[in-house]
C-alpha cells in the first residue's frame, strides 16, 4: 500500500476531475482531502478502519455487518480499499445528490450480489444489520426486521415477483415517503463516511 503522507493538497488534474464529477467546490474537496489523509495517512481506507469508524459512533451496538455492506458500495472498483476519489464520489451523491441519485445509490447497498434486483433475503440482511448496529429494541412483532421487509415489499413489489428492480425501488420510495424512513432510519451517523463534511 503506497504511503501518501507528504501530500497535503490534491494534484490540479485530480482536483479538476473531481470538481466535474462531484457537487463539491475546489475548497471543499481540498478540505475533504486533508481530513481523509489525516485519518488515513496511507491514502486508502481499509475494511477494518471503516468498521472502527462505525464502532465509534455505535459503541453499544454491533456495526460489523452493516459497515461491511456499506464498504462494498463505497469500494466501487472492488479492490478491498476505499481511495479518496471513491470516498468523495459516494459522499457527493449521499449528501448533495438528487433524490433519484440517492435512491439509486441506496439500491446498490441492498442489491448485495449486484444482479440488478433486491431479494427479500438481501433486504432482510441489511435491515437486520441496522438493528444490530443501532442496538434498536424490538418492542413488538410489528417492529421486527422481517415485518419491515414485508411492509416494504408490499408497497414496492408491484408485479409480485418477489424481487425489487431498481425502477420498483426508486419509484416505490418516491411514491411512498414512509418507506424511505423504514429503509434508512438510523443508518448513518453524522460525521461518518457518508455524513457531514469537515470545516473549510
C-alpha positions in Angstrom: 0.0 0.0 0.0 1.6 3.3 -1.1 2.0 5.9 1.6 0.8 9.5 0.8 1.8 11.3 4.0 3.6 14.0 2.1 0.6 15.1 0.1 -1.3 18.0 1.7 -3.4 19.0 -1.3 -5.0 17.4 -4.3 -3.0 17.5 -7.6 -4.5 20.0 -10.0 -5.6 17.4 -12.6 -7.3 15.3 -9.9 -8.9 18.3 -8.4 -10.3 19.4 -11.8 -11.7 16.0 -12.5 -13.4 15.8 -9.1 -14.9 19.2 -9.4 -16.6 17.9 -12.6 -17.6 14.6 -11.1 -19.0 15.7 -7.7 -21.1 18.5 -6.2 -18.1 19.9 -4.2 -16.1 23.1 -4.8 -12.3 23.1 -5.0 -12.1 24.4 -1.5 -14.4 21.7 -0.1 -12.5 19.0 -2.0 -9.2 20.1 -0.6 -10.8 20.2 2.9 -12.1 16.6 2.5 -8.7 15.5 1.1 -6.9 16.9 4.1 -9.4 15.3 6.5 -9.3 12.0 4.7 -5.5 11.8 4.8 -5.4 12.9 8.4 -7.4 9.8 9.3 -5.9 7.6 6.5 -2.2 8.5 6.1 -1.8 5.7 3.5 -4.4 7.3 1.3 -6.7 4.3 1.5 -9.4 3.2 3.8 -9.5 -0.5 4.7 -12.4 -2.6 5.9 -11.1 -2.6 9.5 -10.7 1.2 9.5 -14.2 1.6 8.1 -15.6 -0.7 10.8 -13.8 1.2 13.5 -15.4 4.5 12.3 -18.9 2.9 12.8 -17.9 1.3 16.0 -17.0 4.8 17.3 -20.5 6.1 16.5 -22.3 3.0 17.7 -20.4 1.8 20.7 -23.3 -0.1 22.2 -24.3 -1.9 19.0 -22.5 -4.2 16.5 -21.8 -2.4 13.2 -19.7 -5.2 11.8 -22.2 -6.4 9.2 -23.6 -3.0 8.2 -20.1 -1.5 7.8 -19.2 -4.5 5.6 -22.2 -4.0 3.4 -21.7 -0.2 3.1 -17.9 -0.6 2.4 -18.8 -2.6 -0.7 -20.8 0.3 -2.1 -18.1 2.8 -1.4 -15.4 0.4 -2.9 -16.6 0.8 -6.5 -13.6 -1.0 -8.1 -13.9 -3.8 -5.5 -10.2 -3.9 -4.7 -10.8 -4.1 -1.0 -9.8 -0.5 -0.2 -11.5 2.9 -0.5 -9.4 5.5 -2.3 -10.2 9.2 -1.8 -11.9 9.5 -5.2 -14.3 6.6 -4.3 -14.9 8.2 -0.9 -15.7 11.7 -2.2 -17.9 10.4 -5.1 -20.1 8.5 -2.7 -20.2 11.4 -0.3 -21.3 13.7 -3.1 -24.2 11.5 -4.0 -25.3 10.9 -0.4 -25.0 14.5 0.7 -25.9 16.5 -2.3 -27.3 14.2 -5.0 -30.9 14.4 -6.3 -33.4 12.2 -4.6 -33.3 9.8 -7.5 -29.5 9.7 -7.4 -29.6 8.9 -3.7 -32.1 6.2 -4.1 -30.1 4.6 -6.9 -27.1 4.7 -4.7 -29.1 3.2 -1.8 -30.3 0.4 -4.2 -26.7 -0.7 -4.5 -26.5 -1.2 -0.8 -29.5 -3.6 -0.8 -28.5 -5.3 -4.1 -25.7 -7.3 -2.5 -24.9 -9.6 -5.3 -25.2 -6.8 -7.9 -27.6 -8.7 -10.2 -29.9 -5.7 -10.6 -32.5 -7.0 -8.1 -33.1 -6.9 -4.4 -34.5 -10.0 -2.8 -36.3 -10.3 0.5 -33.2 -12.0 2.0 -30.9 -9.3 0.8 -33.1 -6.6 2.3 -33.5 -8.6 5.5 -29.7 -8.9 5.8 -29.3 -5.1 5.6 -32.2 -4.2 7.9 -31.1 -6.8 10.5 -27.6 -5.4 10.4 -29.1 -1.9 11.0 -30.9 -3.2 14.1 -27.7 -4.8 15.3 -25.7 -1.6 14.7 -28.1 0.8 16.4 -29.0 -1.6 19.2 -32.6 -1.0 18.3 -35.0 -2.7 20.7 -37.8 -4.8 19.2 -40.9 -3.8 21.1 -43.5 -5.8 19.2 -44.0 -8.1 16.2 -44.7 -5.1 14.0 -41.3 -3.7 14.7 -39.1 -6.7 13.7 -36.7 -6.6 10.7 -38.9 -9.2 9.0 -42.1 -7.1 9.4 -40.3 -4.1 7.9 -39.2 -6.2 4.9 -42.8 -7.4 4.5 -44.1 -3.8 4.5 -41.5 -2.6 2.0 -42.2 -5.4 -0.5 -46.0 -5.0 -0.1 -45.5 -1.3 -1.1 -42.9 -1.7 -3.8 -43.2 -5.1 -5.4 -45.9 -4.1 -7.9 -45.6 -7.2 -10.1 -45.4 -9.5 -7.1 -42.4 -11.4 -8.4 -40.6 -11.5 -5.1 -37.8 -9.2 -6.1 -37.4 -5.4 -6.5 -35.9 -4.0 -9.6 -34.1 -0.6 -9.4 -37.1 1.0 -11.0 -39.5 -0.5 -8.5 -37.2 0.5 -5.6 -36.8 4.1 -6.8 -40.5 4.6 -7.8 -41.6 2.9 -4.6 -39.6 5.3 -2.5 -40.8 8.3 -4.4 -44.5 7.4 -4.1 -44.3 6.1 -0.6 -42.2 8.6 1.5 -42.9 6.5 4.6 -40.9 3.6 3.0 -37.8 5.8 2.9 -37.9 6.1 6.7 -38.3 2.3 7.0 -35.3 1.8 4.7 -33.0 4.5 6.1 -33.8 5.2 9.7 -30.7 5.2 11.9 -28.4 4.0 9.1 -25.8 6.7 9.0 -24.4 8.8 11.9 -23.2 12.4 11.4 -19.5 12.8 10.6 -19.4 9.2 9.4 -18.1 8.2 6.0 -21.4 9.4 4.5 -22.2 12.2 7.0 -21.2 15.8 7.3 -18.3 17.5 5.6 -15.3 18.9 7.5 -15.0 22.6 8.2 -13.2 24.6 5.5 
